[in-house]
Amino acid sequence: MMGTGTTGHGPNGPWDARDGRDTTGRLLRAATGSGARLIAEAATLVQGWAVLADPIAGAVYSAPAAAAADGVHAAAAPHDHPYSVQLPAAGAVLVLAPAPATPAEHTGHVAATTAALLEVRGQRAAELRGEQMRLHTTLLRLLLAGHADAVVDALGGGAYTHVTVYRLTGEDTPAAHQVLWRAVRPTLTPHADACTLLGRLDGELVVAEVHRGSDDGRILRLVSRVCERHGLLAGMAGPLPLAEMSTAYCDAAAARHSATPAHRIVPADAIGAPRLAPLLPAAPYARWAAAVLRPLDPAQQHLLLVWLRTGSKPSAAEALGLSAGTVRARIREAARLLDADLEDATVRAHLLLALRAPAPADSDAAADSDAAAYATSGSGSGSDEAALRNAGEARLEALPGGILDTGAVRAWAGGLVDGLEPRLRIALICWLRHHARTAPAATELHVHRTTLTTWLHQCADHLAQNLADATVRAEIHLALRITRCGRDAPADLPRRGGRTYRRA
């Protein structure tokens, strides 16, 4: 009598047509259940292990589970696993490792039949994929419109509370959508503690992982692999409460503007928290920020933060889903309320610091230690403290007196920009003052735009910083002001002849 896991023939006995029919029948029955059952049945029939390996997702199905790593390695390096059988199947690779006693004919038949059945299942899934993708896109739009409760109901009524959003762009976005869909295998049936929605909105790929407050990083790993494989750039925001989906959506777009081929996926919190902010004395810094931002409501503050992160009004409009004219009008209104010139580079850098400052209540616990350090550095004064107490005197044009004079801040600034040649330092200051616009900066410096571009590349190499990141530019601008020892004016540019320059 055959037991479970036998193939119906002896280890070394002949393999005939009847064995093939029995094997095919068992695989067909397993395929009607699920892909996981099909792989498990294939592993049983060859008395070894079986894995369906995807280049992005890794092991899609594995029987037993412990064989997943071996299967992925065998698919990537088949020459290192000559004992296994690899066949393409449904956009992935089927890997079978039979027992030594399993006849080669039987293993080949199991492999071919399993691969064919996986292709059939894949074609069936592809027929339904278009409708499922449209449903996912609709659910994403409902989330953005604020209908979180309706989306949660559509997802099975799970206790979902938070969302993590990814926004991907690039020339190969359609192919990346298909690959990521196969890798994630999204379903609207609640699975574990998360549900993933994928859709294409306005030409970009949007991924929203709806979960219960904890993010295991699986989707982040898949998105990272897809970005590397297809040359995409991505921004990530969250986890945030479901009700703040629109905020996460905007923040992800703002973060994407800082992505580069060297760092293809950028979290929003990585660009939203300048490295200078933690070095400032917490109590005076937080009080100043609260005072200068008091005229603005949270929506206006968020718009200004997205604008400063992306570096331009058109980019902010794209991230916020508004027209460029609307963004310009709202920034003008914010400037009026703040009574500040938001076209000034220093004011913008100060505004970014203010928007990312901790709440005054959060800094009270550290106020005593900060005050001691502040006094030790010789930076505080009675008039400064009085100005801080008077909210009406707080302005964006100037930080609280002495707040940038601490040893930690000066060490940070020196470590960032020290060593720049005078011509590079002056050119960089001028370029930053013109909000990273090369043409007007080159005109003021009386150099060709190509010359200035070359110098800026040299600055980026020396500083080891991404000058395309608006937050980085704001910090460098402040560091250059902190370390200024002369005028650093275009007239001071070392010259030799007409438009040629010498190293000082």
N, C-alpha and C positions, 0 to 999 in steps of 0.2 A: 504494500500500500504506500502511495506517495505521501510524504509529509510536506508541510508548508516549507517553501523555499527550494524544493527539488525541481529539476528540469524534466523528469520523465525518462532519463536515460542514465546509464552508468557514467562514472567520471571519464572513462576512456572508451566507452562504447560508441557505436556508430550513430550518426545523426542523420535522420531521414525526413521525408516530406511530412510525415505525421507529426513529428516534433515541431516542424515549422508551423503547421496549422495550429497546434496547441499554443505555441508561443505567441503567434499573431492574435489569437483569440483572447489570451490573457492581457496582452498589451492594449487591445481595443477596448476591453471592458474597463481597464484602468483609465484610459484616455477619456472616457465619458464622464469620469468623476472630476479629475483636476490634473493639472500639470505635475503637481507634487506626487500624486498617486502613480502617474505614469513613470516618473523617474524612479520611484521606490520599487515598482514592479520590474523595471529594467535591471535594477541592482540585484533584485532577488533572482532573476532568471540567469544572470551571469555569475551568481554566487560571489559577488564582489561589491564594488561601489559604483555609483553613477552620479554625475553632476552636470547640470546645465549652467554653463559659465557665460556671463555677459561681460564685455570689456569695460562697461561703465559700472554696472550694479554689482559685479563680482558673481558670487554663487546665487543664481536665481532659485534653483531647487537642488537639494543635495540629499542623498540617501547612502549611508547615514549622515547626520549633520556634521560629524567629525571629519568627513572627507571633503568638506567645502574648500579648505585651503589647498589641498592636494589637487583638486579638480581645476581650480583657477590657475594654479601654477602649470599644470599639464596643458591647459588651453593656451597659455602664453608662451610656453617653451616645450612644444611636443617632442623635440629631440631628446629632452632630458627624461622623458617618460615613454620609452619604446614599448613597454608592456601594455600601454593603454591604447584605446581606440578613440579617435576624435573625428567628429563629423559636424559640419555646419548645420544649424537647425534654428529656424525662426529668428534670425538675426543674432544668434548666440552660437556657442560651441557645446555640443554634447560630448561628454567624456565618460567612457566606460572603462573600468579596470576589472577584468574578469579574474576569477580564481585560476590558478595554474592548470587545474584539471579540466576546465571548461573548454570544449572543442572550439577551434577558431571559427568553424562554419556557424556554430550556434551564436557565438559572440557577434559575428558580422551581421547575422540575420536580426538579432535583437537591436543592434545599433541602427541598422537601416530602417527597420520598422518604427522604432522610437523616434528617429529623426523625422520620418515622414508624418507621423502622427502629430509631432510638435509643430510641423509646418501647417498642417490642417488647422490645428488649434489657433495658430498665429493668424492665419487668413480669416478665420471666423472672428477673432478679436479685432482684426483690422476693419472688417465690415461694420462692426459696432462702434469703432473708435471715433468716427466723425461725429456721430450723435452724442457720444459721451463728452467729447471735447467741447461741443457747443453748450452742453449742460454745465460743464465746469466754468466756461467763460461767463455764462449767465449768473452763476452763483458768485463769481468774483465781482461782477458789476453790482450785484445786490449788496455784497459786503461793503463796497466802496460807497454805495448810496445810503449806508447806515442801517440796513435791514438785517442785522446780525441774528436776531431771533428767528427770522424766517429761514436763514441759511442753516442754523443749528438744527431746526426741525427737519429740513431736507436731508441733513446728514445723519438722521436717525435719532435725533433728540439727545445726543450725548452731552455730557456736562462740559462742553468746550468753553473755555474762558479767554484764551489768548491766541495770538496769531503771530507768525514770523513770515515776513514778506521778502521775496527776492525778485529783482527786476533785471532781466538780461537783454542785451542788445548785441547785434553783430550781423554780418552778411549771411551767416549760416544758421540763422534763428529757426527757420522751418525744420531743417534736419535735426537740430538740437531738440526741438519740441518732441519730435517722434522718438528720439533716443531716450530722452528723459522720461517720456511717458512709459516706454517699455521698462525702464530701470525702476521707476517708482511703483509701477503697477497700481495706479490710483483706483480707489473704489469709494463709493458713497456709503458703503456699509461700515459702521464704526469698527476700526481695527486697533486693538490696544488702546493707547491714549491719544492718538493723533489721526488726522485725516488730511490728505494733501490735495489741493486744488491747483490745476495747471490750465493756463489759457493764454491766448495771444490777444493783447489789447493794444490797439494803435501801433501795430508793427513790432512790438516787443513781447518777450516771453515773461509772463508773470507766474510765480510760484508762491502759493500761500499755504503754509502748514498751520492748520487749525489744531490746537492741542489744549491740554488742561494745565498750562502753566509751566511745564517742563519740556525742554527741547533736547532730544538725545543726540542731535548732531548728524543723524543719518542723511537727511535731505541736504544739509550743508555739504557733506562729503560728495554726494552725487552731483550737486550743482557745480562744485569745484572741478570735478572730473570732466563734466560736460563743457565747462568754460575752457579748460585746457585743450580738450580734443577739438573743439569747433571754433576756437579763437574768439570767444565772446567776452564781454566785460559785464560785470554784475555788481549791484549794490544790495545790501542786506539790512533789514531793520527789524527789530523785535528781540525777544517777545514783548508784545504790547497787548493790552486788553482788546478784545474783539471790537469794542465800541470805538477804538482808536485806529481802526483799519486804514482810514484815509490818511492819518498822520504817518503810519508806518509806510504806506505806499509812497508818500512824498519823500520821506527820509531815505527810502531805498534808492530813489532816483537821484537824490542829492549825493548819496554815497557813491553811486556809480560814476559820477563825474570825476572822482578821485582814483578810479581804477586804471591800471596800466597793464601792458602785456606782462610785466614782471609781477604784478599783484592784481590778478584778474577779478577777484571778488573782495569788496571792501565793506566791512560792517559800518553802519551809520555811527555807532558810538566811537569808532576809531577816528573819525574826522570831526565829531562834534565836541570833543573834549580836548582843547589845546593843552600841550604839555606845559605851557607857562602857568596856566591857571592853578594847578596844585601847589606851585611854589609861592604864590602870593599869600600874605597874611590873611587868614580866613575871615576874621571879624570885619576889619575895615573894607575888605574887598566885597564881601557879601552885602554890607550895608550900602556901599556906593552903588552896586549893581541894582539893588532893590529901589534905590532912590531915583536913578536915572530912567529906569524902565517903568516907573509907576504910571505914566500917562498911557501906556500901551496895554491892550487886552491880550489874552493868550493867543488869539488867532493872529493878531498883528506881530507878536513876537515870533511865532512859528514861521510866518512868511519871511520876516527879516532873517531868521536863522537859515532857512532854505536858500535865500538869495546869497547870503554870505558864504555858505558852503559851496554852492555851485559856481559862484564867481561872476555871474552875469544875469541880467533880467530875463533874456530869452530862455536860458537854461532853467531858471527858477520857474518861469511860466510853464515850461514843459513838465517839470517835476510836480507842480501843484495842479496841473490840469486847467490852468487859466490862460486867458489871452495875455500877450505881452503888454498890451495897453492897460489892462486891469492891474497887472503887477506894478507897472510904472506908477499908475495913479495911487495905489496903496502905499508904495514906498514914499512918494511925495507927501502923502498924508502923515505917515509915520515920522518923516523928517520934520514936518511942521509941529507935530506933537512933542517931539524930542527937542525942538529948537536947536537942531544941529545940522551941519553940512555933511550929508551922507556921501558926498562925492569926494570927501577928503580921505586919503588912505589911512591916516592915523585914527580918524574918527571911526572908520569901519573896523579897524583892528580892535579898538576899545569896545565897540559895540559887540563884537563877537565874544570878547571876554565877559561882558556883562550878561549876555544871553546864556552863557554856560556857567555862570557863577552859582554856587550853592545858595539855597534859601538862607536868609539870616538866622532862622531858628536852627538850621543844621550846623551852623558855625559857632553857636554860642558855647558849646561844650569845649571847643578848642580856643575860645577867645583869650583865656588867661595865658596859656602857653604862647599863643601868637603875639600877645601884647608884650610878653617878656622878651621874646626874640626880636620883636619890632623895636623895643626900647634899647636892647643891647646893640643893635646895628646902628643906633644913633639916627634913625629915620623919622621917629615920631616927634611931634611938636604939639603944643597946646592949641595953636591955631588950626592945625590939621584936624585934631580931634573935634574941635568946635565945628569945622566945616562938615565933618562926617555927621555930626548930630543934626545939622541943619540940612534937611533933605532938599530944600530949595536951592542950595548952592552946588549940589552935585551936578556935574555936566560931563558929557561924553568927550569933550575936547581934552580933558585932563583927568588922569587918574588921581586918587587921593595922594597928597604930597608924601613922597618918600616910599611909596608902596613898591616901586621898582628899584629901590636903592639897597635892598638886602643882599647879603653875600650870596645866597642861593640863586637869586635872580641874575645877578651879574655873572656868576659862574656859568649859569645856563646860557646866557647870551654870548659870553666869550667862547664857550665850547662850540656854539653853533656857527658863528661868523668870523672868529679870529683867523688870521692867516690869508684873508682875501687880499689880493694885490689892489693898490689904490684904484687903478682903472676899472677893475671888476667890481669893486665895492661901489664906486660912484655910478657906474652903469646900472648896477642892480638897484640901487636906491632910486635912481631916476625912473627905471622901468616899473618898479613897484608903485611909485607915486602916480604913474599913469595907468594904474590898474591892469598891469601886464599887457599893455598895448604897445607893440614894438614900434610902429610907425611914428607916433608922436614922441616917444622916448628917443628914438634915433635922431629925429629932427632937433630936439633940444640939445642932444649931445654933439650934434654936427658930425655924425658918422653914418655910414651906409647901414641899411637894415640888416644886410648879410653880416656885417661886422658885429653889430649888436647881438644878432642871433648866435654867432660863434661865441661871443663872450658869455652869453647866458648859459650856453651848454657847458662852458668851463666853470661857471659858478655852480651849476647843478652838480657837476662832478666833484668839485672841491667840497661843497657842503654835504654831498651825499643825500640830497633832498629832492623830492618831486615838485618842481616849480609849477607844474600844471594843477596842483592842489591849492585851492583858494585858502584853506586854513593854514597850510604850510607857508604860503606867501604872507599872510597876516602876521604869523609868528616871526618870520624873518625880518619883516618890516620893523617890528618892535625891537628885535634883537639889534638891528643896525642902529636904531635910535638910542638904545641903552648904551651901546659901545662907541658912540660917536665921540671923536676927540677933535674934530675940525668941522669945517663947513660941509664937506662931502658934496660940493656943488659941481655942476658940469663945468664951470669955469676953472675948477681945480684939476681937471683931467690932465694927466701928464701928456705933453705934446712934443712932437718933433716934426717940424714941417707942417704941411697943409692938413691932411686928414690921417696922418700916420702917427702912431703913439709908441713910446718907449716904456719899458718896464722900469718902475721906480726902485 
